[in-house]
Amino acid sequence: MDDLTTALATILQSARTDGGLTVAALAESSGVSRAMISKIERGEAQPTAALLGRLSAALGLTLSELVARAEGASTRIARTADQPVWTDPETGYVRRAVSPPASTDLELVEVELPPGAEVTYPAEAFLFLDQQIWVLEGRLRFVEGSETHDLDAGDCLQLGTPSDCTYLNPTMTPCRYVVALRKLSASRRRSS
């Protein structure tokens, strides 16, 4: 386990307890088993992107917020060397939190999706977010519910009504894209 993974385990447990949730309650709201949540919180399992997406959504946080909290910073500038980078142990998906930790409403995340990699998030992960995807290099196939979007370098997609979504790289070369996300206020949150 690296330092960021260990810090993520601590932050997840802290966010759960601060929210007054038991492991069982978080398991029910996230769809992640109690056993897996316990293993993650004890640092015995490295969570995948999909699991972190489910857990962060159930906690009302974005994945970037979890990473920023794990880094423990609150500055207004994020130097490249200081931007938290996390790699999904299952797919090799690399996620860089580009935005400064002090940013609370708008987040920029750079992702590199390896050839053939696929990451799926549940609709719940998008309920409190306004999100756009901007492809920098390669090709991204984004499956949004029953709709499929093939995006090439330079293309930008505004996400629609929250639904289960899959990021897929159908090519033999890496795909790099930026996700811009903004938390919606409680009054503007969307329902699935």
C-alpha positions in Angstrom: 0.0 0.0 0.0 1.3 3.5 -0.8 0.8 6.5 1.4 -2.1 7.9 -0.6 -4.0 4.5 -0.4 -3.4 4.4 3.4 -4.6 8.0 3.7 -7.7 7.3 1.6 -8.6 4.4 4.0 -8.4 6.8 6.9 -10.4 9.6 5.1 -13.1 7.1 4.1 -13.5 5.9 7.6 -13.6 9.5 8.9 -16.1 10.6 6.4 -18.3 7.6 7.2 -18.2 8.3 11.0 -18.5 12.0 10.6 -21.7 11.4 8.6 -23.0 9.2 11.3 -23.0 6.1 9.1 -22.3 2.6 10.3 -20.4 0.2 7.9 -23.7 -1.5 7.3 -25.5 1.7 6.4 -22.7 2.7 4.0 -22.8 -0.7 2.5 -26.5 -0.4 1.9 -26.3 3.0 0.4 -23.2 2.3 -1.8 -23.8 -1.3 -2.9 -20.3 -2.2 -1.6 -20.2 -5.1 0.8 -19.6 -4.5 4.5 -16.6 -6.8 4.3 -15.0 -4.8 1.5 -15.6 -1.5 3.3 -14.0 -2.9 6.4 -11.0 -4.1 4.5 -10.6 -0.8 2.7 -10.8 1.2 6.0 -8.2 -1.1 7.6 -5.9 -0.6 4.7 -6.1 -4.3 3.8 -7.5 -3.8 0.3 -6.8 -1.2 -2.3 -10.1 0.1 -3.7 -10.8 0.3 -7.4 -12.1 3.4 -9.2 -15.5 1.8 -9.3 -15.6 1.1 -5.6 -14.3 4.6 -4.7 -17.0 6.1 -7.0 -19.7 4.2 -5.2 -18.4 5.0 -1.7 -17.8 8.7 -2.4 -21.3 9.1 -3.9 -22.9 7.5 -0.9 -20.9 9.9 1.3 -21.9 12.9 -0.8 -18.3 13.5 -1.9 -16.5 13.5 -5.2 -13.5 11.2 -5.7 -11.4 14.4 -6.0 -12.6 15.5 -2.6 -11.5 12.2 -1.1 -8.1 12.5 -2.7 -7.7 16.1 -1.6 -8.6 15.3 2.0 -6.1 12.4 1.9 -3.4 14.8 0.8 -4.4 17.1 3.6 -3.8 20.3 1.6 -5.8 23.5 1.4 -3.9 25.8 -1.0 -5.2 27.7 -3.9 -2.4 26.5 -6.3 -1.8 22.9 -7.3 1.7 22.5 -8.7 2.0 19.5 -11.1 4.4 17.7 -8.8 2.0 18.1 -5.9 -1.2 17.0 -7.6 -2.4 13.8 -6.1 -2.2 10.9 -8.6 -4.1 7.6 -8.0 -3.9 4.5 -10.1 -6.8 2.0 -10.2 -5.3 -1.4 -9.2 -7.8 -3.2 -11.4 -7.6 -1.3 -14.8 -4.4 0.8 -14.6 -6.6 3.9 -14.9 -4.6 6.9 -13.7 -6.4 9.8 -12.1 -4.7 13.2 -11.4 -6.6 15.7 -9.2 -5.6 18.9 -11.1 -7.6 21.4 -9.1 -6.1 23.1 -6.0 -7.4 21.5 -2.8 -9.0 24.8 -1.8 -11.4 24.6 -4.8 -14.8 23.6 -3.4 -17.2 24.1 -6.3 -15.3 23.3 -9.4 -12.9 20.3 -9.9 -10.7 19.4 -12.8 -9.5 15.8 -13.1 -7.1 14.5 -15.7 -7.5 10.8 -16.5 -5.4 8.4 -18.6 -7.3 5.3 -19.6 -5.1 2.5 -20.8 -5.9 0.6 -24.1 -9.0 -1.6 -23.7 -9.6 -0.4 -20.1 -13.2 0.1 -18.9 -14.4 1.8 -15.7 -18.1 1.8 -14.7 -19.8 4.1 -12.2 -23.4 3.9 -10.9 -25.9 6.6 -11.5 -25.7 7.6 -7.8 -22.1 8.8 -8.4 -23.5 11.6 -10.7 -26.6 12.7 -8.7 -25.0 15.8 -7.1 -22.7 16.7 -10.0 -22.7 18.8 -13.2 -20.0 17.1 -15.3 -18.3 17.5 -18.7 -15.7 15.3 -20.3 -13.0 16.8 -22.7 -10.9 14.4 -24.6 -7.3 15.5 -24.9 -5.7 12.5 -26.7 -7.0 9.3 -28.2 -10.6 8.1 -28.3 -13.1 7.6 -25.5 -16.3 5.6 -25.7 -18.6 6.9 -23.0 -21.7 4.8 -22.4 -24.3 6.9 -20.5 -27.3 4.6 -19.7 -28.6 3.4 -23.1 -26.7 6.1 -25.1 -23.1 5.6 -26.5 -20.9 8.6 -27.2 -17.7 8.0 -29.3 -15.4 11.0 -28.5 -12.2 11.9 -30.3 -9.5 14.4 -29.2 -11.0 17.9 -28.8 -14.5 16.6 -28.3 -16.4 17.7 -25.1 -19.5 16.1 -23.7 -21.9 17.5 -21.2 -23.4 14.6 -19.1 -27.2 14.3 -19.1 -29.6 12.8 -16.5 -27.7 10.7 -14.0 -27.5 7.0 -15.2 -25.0 4.2 -14.9 -21.9 5.3 -17.0 -18.9 3.5 -18.4 -15.7 5.0 -19.6 -14.1 2.7 -22.2 -11.0 3.0 -24.3 -11.7 0.9 -27.4 -8.3 1.5 -29.0 -4.7 0.2 -28.7 -3.3 3.5 -27.5 -3.9 5.4 -24.2 -6.8 7.9 -24.0 -6.3 11.1 -22.0 -9.2 13.3 -21.0 -10.2 16.0 -18.5 -13.3 15.7 -16.4 -14.7 19.1 -15.2 -17.2 18.7 -12.4 -19.2 21.0 -10.2 -21.1 20.0 -7.2 -24.7 21.0 -7.4 -26.4 22.7 -4.4 -28.9 20.6 -2.5 -31.8 22.5 -4.2 -30.3 21.7 -7.7 -29.5 18.1 -7.2 -30.9 15.8 -9.8 -32.7 12.5 -9.3 -32.4 9.4 -11.4 
